[in-house]
Amino acid sequence: MAFRAVVDSKTSIPFFIGFLILANFYFLPHLEKTPRVSDFLGVAAYIWVFWRLIELKLPRRIFCLIVLFFLFFLIWAIIAVANGWTTTLVLSVRWLLALPVGYAVYEVLRSPDMRCSFIWGLFCGAAFNVAVLAIQFFGYKELTQDMGLAAQDSALCYIYGTYRTPGMHGHPNAAMAVVSLIVPASLWLTFRENKGPLPLFCGFILLYCGGMFTLTRAAVVVSLLTMVMILLVGRMLSGRWARVKVCLVLLLLTAASYCFGPPGGWERWLDTSNLEVNFGARFGTNAEGLAGLISNPFGLGWEATKEGIHIGGVPFAAHNAFIHAGLVFGLPFALVTFVPLAALVVGFFGRHISFANLLALHFFGLCFWEEHFNNPSMIILCSWLITYWALSLRRPLALPSFFLLRRRVQTT
């Protein structure tokens, strides 16, 4: 099924777009701040968007959105260069490049065949991330770095004396969040594309393996909550045995946890002192970050946020993607990321459910645990969800009169 999507010339491009968004290779592996595949996708998408603008096929809302994003992050890039902020500059450029890719994904998903191929690409991209975790788990971390499969500055993390593999995205939590995206992909392939139960079972086996390699709990919890919401909202499930399949997967995960332990081991899940410290620290940093965001509504930049400037004066992590986005780029941008995702989550409970609603449900949950907008793969997926929401609004946006005039001349 996935192989057919690769071979078919019509659906191979959507497949590789989905695959490369998650399997985000490093082009110059020896550099810490190396370009990644997503950066080149953004450049190609800008060329494609410019061509659609010339042909007068670019929607008004997308034109306005791209111009606003471009100007906003261009200003932040200039500020970053003036202050010598390397990471803020990189994040600004990646947000600037991401929106055209998000629009390209939106256009791809309008065709049923191309949508299925794209989701297969996400599925295989998440599976590839698990393969990289496995290679690192068996002691070949340097090999993955030399091959451009992992960052040179990957975090070195241990829990209870056990090494946590960082994967392709520099940190175990970031890697596991990307792996967990196999959950909405496998659910959609099984219940909406009618590809049988194999994607669902394979997806959750890979999720379990990813959790064992990274010793991460948050993404596993969000994945289980996504499954529970799927059971509660019956419109997502099609077919006689749909709920039975979901329950069988949950039983399979329960049996695997009983035999081999849950992802991260029983100690990580049952150690009350660890849980209290972990959750207490997260709620504490959320509160501090929110207070810092209210005090600095126009943003501090990534470096100042990380150093805790104006937020207690100590190294700081918000443990929340929306709060962190606001601290770096300002409160208005935090709302730009939060409102569309929240609206799409509400749409999940509506009459018609799209893949964007399902992905937003899962993505929204992930954002409350870590600063996932540091990851270019997550930036692109968020940009697509923002684009989808913007184009689903009913009230039209105005184009500059120059483009309206050209459209009228062409129609006459």
N, C-alpha and C positions, 0 to 999 in steps of 0.2 A: 504493500500500500504506500508506504513512504518512499520505497524505491521507484514506484511508478511515477510519483510526483517529481522525482529528480530527473527521470529519463524524458518525460514529456516536456517538449520545448515550451509549451504554453505555461506550464505550472512550475517549471524549474526555477525561474527567477523569484517568484514569491517564496518558494521553499528556502532558497539560499538567503533571502532577506531575513526570514524568520530564524534560520539557523545561525546566521552571523550576528544577529542582534544579541543572542545569548552566548554563543561561542565567539566571544569578542577577542580576537587574537591581538598580540602585540607585534607591531611591524619592526621595531628596532629593539630587540630583547635586551641589549646591553645597557639601555638607558632607563632611568627611573620614570621619567615623564615622556614616554614614547608614544607616538601616534598609534591609535588602535583602528581596527576595521571599521568601527562605528563612525570614526572621523571621516574616512573616505566615503562611506555611505552618505554622510551629510553633504559633502562636496558634490557628489554625483546627484543627490536630490535637489540641491540648489540649481544645478544646471537644468535639470528636468523641469523644476518649477518656473525658471526663467523662460524656458521654451513654451510652457503652457500659458504664461503671461503674454508672450508675443502672439500666440494663436488665439488669445482672448478666451481661454478655457479655464482660467484660474478663478475659483469662486471668490466673491467679494470678501467674505469673512476671512478666508485663508490669506488673501492679499493683506488685509488690515492686520491680521494676527502676526504674520511673518514680519511686516514692517515694524510693528511695535516690539516684538521680540528682538529683532535685529538692532534697533536703536537702543533698547534698554540694555542689552548685554554688550553692545559696543561701548556704551558709556562705562559699564563696569570693567570692561577690558582695559580701557584707557586709565581708569582709576587704579587698576591692579598694576599696570606697567609703571605708572607714576610712583607707586609705593613699593615696587619690587615684590609684589605678591604673586608668586608663581602658581600656586594652587588655585587661587581666585581667578587668575587669567585662564587657566586650563578649563575650569568649570564654566566660566563665561562663554568661552569658545564652543564648548560641547553643548551647552544649552542653545546657543545660537545656531549650531549645525543640526540640532535634533528635530526642530519643528518641521522642516521640509521632509525629513524621513517619516515623521509621524503622519504627515499628509499623504505621502506615498503609500504607507500602510493602509490608511483609510481608503484610498482608491483601490488598492489590491483587494481588500475585504468586501468590496461591493459585488464581486463576482463569486458565486458559490464555489466553483472549482478552484479558483485562486485562493479563496479564503481557506478551504480545506488544506491546500498545499502549504500555505503560510503557517497554519497551526501545526501541521506535521513538522515544519521547519523548527518551530518553537519546541516541540516535543523532542526532536533529535538534538537540538542545541542544548537543552537541559540534560539529556542523556550524556552528551559529550562532556559536559561539566562534571558529571559523576565519574566518567572515565579518567579525567584529569585528577580528581580527588583520589581515585584508586591508585593511580601511578605515584602520587605523592605519599600516600599512606604506606606503600611498600618501599619507601626510601629513595625515590628518584625525583625529589623536589628540584634539584639543580638542573636535571634534564628538562623538566617542564619549563624552567626559566630560560634555558638556552634555546629552546624550540619556540619561544614566544607564546607559550601556553599559560604562563604565570608571570606576575610582576616581580621585578628585581627587589622591590621594597616590601614584599609580602610580610604581613605580621607574623611574629613568632609567638604562638599562643599555646599554653598548657593549661589543663584543668585536672586536678587530682594527680598530677605527675604524668598525664597522658598528652601526647602531642596532638593538636588540632590542625588538620590540614587546611591551608588557606585557599586552595583552588585557584581558579582563573582570575579572581577578582580581588585578591590582596588580603582578604580576611575571611575566616570561617563563616562568620555571620552573613557577609555579603555573598559568598559562594552558595551557602545553603538557601538564601532567599531566591537566587536565580534558579537553583535546582527545584525549588518548590513550585515554580511556575509550570512545571510539568503537570501539576494537579488540575488547574483549569483547562489546560490543553487536552489532557487525557479524558476529562469529563465531557468536554465538547465533542471530541472525536467519537466517543462511545455512544453518547445519548442524542446528539444532534446530527452527526455525520454518518451514524449507523455503521461504524467500523468494527463492531463486535466488542466483546469484553477484553480482548487482549491489550489494547492501549491502556485501559483502566488498571488492570492488574500489573502490567509492566511499569506503569507510571508510579504506582504506590510502592512497588518493590524498589525502584530506583530512589524514590523519596526516602525510604527506610535506610537504604545503603548510604545515601548522602548524609543523613543524620548520624549514622554510625561513624562516618569518616570525620565529620566536623564537630561532633559532640554538641550540636546546637539544638535548642529546644523551641525557640520562638517560631521559626518557620514551620516546624512540625505542628505546633499548636494552631497556628493560623490555617494550615492545610486541613486539620481535623475540623476546625470551625467552618471552613468552606464546605466540607462534606456534610456537616450537620445542616447548614443552611440549604444545601441542595435537597436533602431529605425533607426539610420543612416546606420548601417551595416546590410543590409537585410539578409546576409547569415546565421546569427544566428537564424533567425525566420523561422520556418517551419510550413506549414499549411496555409489554406486559410485565417483564421481569426486571424492570429498571431498578426499583427499590431493592429487590433481592440482590442484584449485582453490587449495589453500593454497600449493603449490609455484609455481603460476603467479603468485600475488600476490607471493611472495618474488622471483621472477624479474623481475616488473614493477618492484619497488622497486630491485633491483640495476641494471636497465637505466636507470631514472631517475637513480640515483646516478652511474652511469657517464657519462651525457649531461650532467646538470646539476650533478653533485656531490651528496654526501650532505647532509642537513639541517645547516646551519651551515657548509658548505663543507669542502673537503679539509683546509685548514689547521687547522681546529678539531679534526679527527679524527686528523691525522697529526703534529701538532706535539708531539714527545715531551716537551719542556720544559713545555708547557701541561698535558699529561696527567699528568705527574709531580706538578706543583704542585697540580693540581685534585684528583687522587685522594689525594695525600699529605695535603692540607688536610682532606679529608673524613674520612679515617681518624683524623687527629689530633683533629678536633673531636668525632668519635664517642667517642674514648677519653676526652677531657676531659669531655664531657657525661656519660658513664657514671660517671666518678669523682665528678663533681659530684652526680649523682643518688644515688649510694651515700652521699655525705656529707650530703645534704639530702633524705632519703626522704619528707618531708612536703610538698615543693614550695616554690618560691620566688616564684611569680607571674611573669607574662610580663615585666614591666619589669625586675625584678631579674635574670632569666635573660638578657635581651637586653643589659643593661649588664655582664654578666659578674661580678656580685657573687657571691663564694664560688666562682667558676670562673675564676680567673686575673686578675680585675679589669680585663679588656678587653672591648670589644664582642664578643658571642659568638653564633654560630649553630651549632646541633647537627648540621644536615644529616641528621637522622633524626627522623621523626615520633614514634616511640615514646619515644625518649629525651627529646625536647623536651616531650612531654606529661607525662612524669614530672617533669622539672625545673620545669614550671609548676604542675602540680596534685598532684604526689606520685607515689611509686613504685607504690602500689596502683592508681591510675588508669592508669598506664602498662601494668600487667598486664591491666587491664580491656579496654584497646584491643588489646593484643598477643595474648593467649591466644585469644579468639574468632576472630580473623583467621587465626592459625596453625592452629587446629583446622579451619577451613573449607578452608584450603589442603591440609591432609592429606586432607580429604574429597574433594578433586578427584581423587585417585588411587584412590578407592573405586569401588564398583560403580555407584552412581547419582550422576550429576553434575547439580547444579542451577545456575541462573544465579548464585546466591550464591557457589557454589564457584568458578566461572569469574571472577567479578568480584573475589573475595577474592584469587585467585592474582595478578591484575594489580595490584590495590590494594596488596597486601602488598609487592610489588616496588617500587612507587612510594615507599612509606613509608621505604625505606632510603636515599633520596637527598635528600629535602628535608623541611622542617617543614610538611607538608601539613595538619596539624590547625589551622593558622591560617585555613584556607579554609572558610567555612560550607558550601559544596557538599560538600567532603570530609567534614566533620563529620557531615552528614546521612547520607551513604553508609556511613560507619563505624558510625553508630548503627543503621542498618538491618541491617548484618552482625552487630552485637552482638545485636540482637533476634532475628534468624534463628537464630543459634547458641544463644541462651538457650532459645528455644522448641523447639529440636530435641533438647535434653537429655532423658533418660528419667526421671530422678528428679523428682517433683513438688515444688514449693515450697509452703509453708503460707501460707494467707491468714489475716488476723486473724479471730478467732472471730466478730466482728460480721457479717462478710460471709458466713462459712460458715453462720451461723444464718439469715440472710436467704435464702440459697440453699435451705436445707432447707425453710423455711416456704413458699417459692414452689413447690417441687416437690410438697409435700403438698397 
